[in-house]
Amino acid sequence: MENTQATAEVLNDLVQINNDRIEGYTRALHDLKDGETDLRALFLSLIDDSRRYKAELGKEVEVLGKDIETSTTVSGKIHRAWLDVKAAFTSHNTHDILEECEFGEDATVKAYKMALDEKSLPAFLRELITNEQNEILDAHDEIKALRDSVHHD
């Protein structure tokens, strides 16, 4: 029974970090300039990815008979970087927006790594989380490459 609770908490931590990620990219969308359609498409795609991750994780939480977290992270093991990102959009230049998104992606990667460090996770959940983590690492690298290609205003 303890393992069920611990597993549900790990999954809910990841649901919450994905809620943060959605909120962060939603905020980033509002701060983009009109001509930045490529970034707009990327951010919308990353929001869709996080919604899919939440659905996958949430289904597993329900299977465990637990409630799914609907909030963003407010405490606990998960880093609050996406909430910091939300507050950090002040300059509205593309380089800084991407830099803050990269910071948020770093926190997401860290949250997934922490989840995978939990010994109580069953193999099938470890595989699900690893697959999501790999996609998030790809997104992180894409955001970083875009940031590096944009001149700092």
C-alpha positions in Angstrom: 0.0 0.0 0.0 2.9 2.4 0.8 4.3 1.8 -2.7 0.9 2.7 -4.3 0.9 6.0 -2.4 4.5 6.7 -3.2 4.0 5.9 -6.9 0.8 8.1 -7.0 2.8 11.0 -5.5 5.6 10.6 -8.0 3.1 10.6 -10.9 1.2 13.6 -9.5 4.5 15.5 -9.2 5.0 15.0 -12.9 1.4 16.0 -13.6 2.0 19.2 -11.7 5.3 20.0 -13.5 3.4 19.5 -16.8 0.7 21.9 -15.5 3.6 24.4 -14.8 5.1 23.7 -18.3 1.7 24.4 -20.0 1.3 27.6 -18.0 4.9 28.7 -18.8 4.5 28.2 -22.5 1.1 29.8 -22.5 2.7 32.8 -21.0 5.5 32.7 -23.5 2.9 32.6 -26.3 1.5 35.9 -25.1 4.9 37.5 -25.1 5.9 36.6 -28.6 5.9 39.2 -31.4 3.4 38.9 -34.2 5.9 37.6 -36.8 7.2 34.7 -34.6 5.0 32.1 -36.1 7.6 29.3 -35.9 8.0 29.8 -32.2 4.2 30.1 -31.7 3.8 26.7 -33.5 6.6 25.2 -31.3 5.2 26.4 -28.1 1.7 25.2 -29.0 3.2 21.8 -29.9 5.0 21.6 -26.5 1.7 22.5 -24.7 0.0 19.7 -26.6 2.9 17.3 -25.5 2.4 18.3 -21.9 -1.3 17.7 -22.1 -0.6 14.3 -23.5 1.9 13.5 -20.8 -0.7 14.6 -18.1 -3.3 12.4 -19.7 -0.9 9.4 -19.7 0.2 10.0 -16.1 -3.3 10.8 -14.9 -4.6 7.6 -16.2 -2.0 5.7 -14.2 -2.9 7.7 -11.1 -6.6 6.8 -11.5 -5.6 3.1 -11.9 -3.9 3.4 -8.5 -7.2 4.7 -7.1 -5.8 8.1 -6.3 -6.9 11.7 -7.2 -5.1 13.5 -10.0 -3.5 16.8 -9.2 -5.0 19.7 -11.1 -2.8 22.4 -9.7 0.6 23.6 -10.5 3.5 22.8 -8.2 3.5 24.8 -5.0 5.8 22.9 -2.8 7.3 19.5 -2.3 10.1 17.8 -4.3 9.5 19.5 -7.6 11.4 22.6 -8.5 9.2 25.6 -9.1 11.1 26.9 -12.1 8.1 27.1 -14.4 6.3 29.4 -12.0 9.5 31.5 -11.9 9.5 31.6 -15.7 5.9 32.9 -15.6 7.1 35.8 -13.5 10.3 36.4 -15.5 8.8 37.6 -18.8 9.7 41.2 -18.5 11.9 42.0 -21.4 9.7 40.5 -24.1 12.7 39.9 -26.4 12.9 36.5 -28.1 16.3 35.6 -26.7 15.2 36.2 -23.1 11.9 34.3 -23.6 13.8 31.3 -25.0 16.3 31.6 -22.1 13.5 31.4 -19.6 11.8 28.5 -21.4 15.1 26.7 -21.4 15.3 27.3 -17.6 11.8 25.8 -17.3 12.8 22.8 -19.4 15.8 22.3 -17.1 13.4 22.1 -14.2 11.1 19.7 -16.0 14.1 17.4 -16.9 15.2 17.5 -13.2 11.7 16.6 -12.1 11.6 13.6 -14.4 15.1 12.5 -13.3 13.9 12.7 -9.6 10.8 10.6 -10.5 13.0 8.0 -12.1 15.2 7.9 -9.0 12.2 6.6 -7.0 12.9 2.9 -6.4 9.2 2.1 -5.9 8.2 2.7 -9.5 7.0 -0.4 -11.4 8.9 -1.1 -14.7 6.0 -0.2 -17.0 5.7 3.3 -15.3 9.5 3.7 -15.5 9.2 3.1 -19.2 6.4 5.6 -19.7 8.2 8.2 -17.7 11.5 7.5 -19.6 9.7 7.9 -22.9 8.2 11.3 -21.8 11.6 12.4 -20.5 13.3 11.6 -23.8 10.8 13.8 -25.6 11.3 16.6 -23.1 15.0 16.3 -23.5 14.5 16.8 -27.2 12.3 19.8 -26.6 15.0 21.2 -24.2 17.7 20.9 -26.9 15.5 22.5 -29.5 14.7 25.5 -27.2 18.4 25.8 -26.4 19.5 25.7 -30.0 16.8 28.3 -30.9 18.0 30.5 -28.0 21.6 30.2 -29.2 20.6 31.2 -32.8 18.8 34.3 -31.7 20.8 37.5 -31.1 20.4 39.1 -27.7 18.7 42.4 -28.2 
